[in-house]
């Protein structure tokens, strides 16, 4: 799904978008651009408002941390975020696609 211009990622390297009624956070890091569901599974904190460090995002409500590449919680609980594949088209538009179950089974940590 075509969601935004890559240039829309603000200086903090984050963008909140909606795909089919689901809030998705897009994060630009030195490791690449990642997209995950934008609600912490524990307290529904808006992750795009959290602290971004390397390729981890921290929930602003209770400090759970998630690896953006894998979606796995690295601190605070047994949760995993839904991930989205990110691509950029020739016009500089960000294209997001929910990862399939097969993609998710190949999750890297």
C-alpha positions, 0 to 999 in steps of 0.5 A: 500500500502506498502510504507516504513520501519517504521525505515525510519521515520527519527529523526524528525518523518516524511517521504514523500511518494507517493501513486498512484501519490499523495504526502502523509506525514507520521508523527510519534508522541507520539500519534501514526503514522499518514498519510495525504495528503502532500499538504496544501489545501490553498497554496500547501505547503509541510506539511512534511516540516512544524513544527510538534507539538504534533499531529499537523502539520503546513504549512510552507508557511502560518502557517495553522495548521492541526490535524493529527488524524482528518485532520481538520484545527485547525488554518488558514482556513476551510480546511480538509486533506485527511487521510490514515489508517496506519498499520505496517506488521510483517516485520516492513513495513508501510502499508497505505490505503486511508480512504473511505468515510465511514471512513471519515464520522466517523472522530474524532476531 
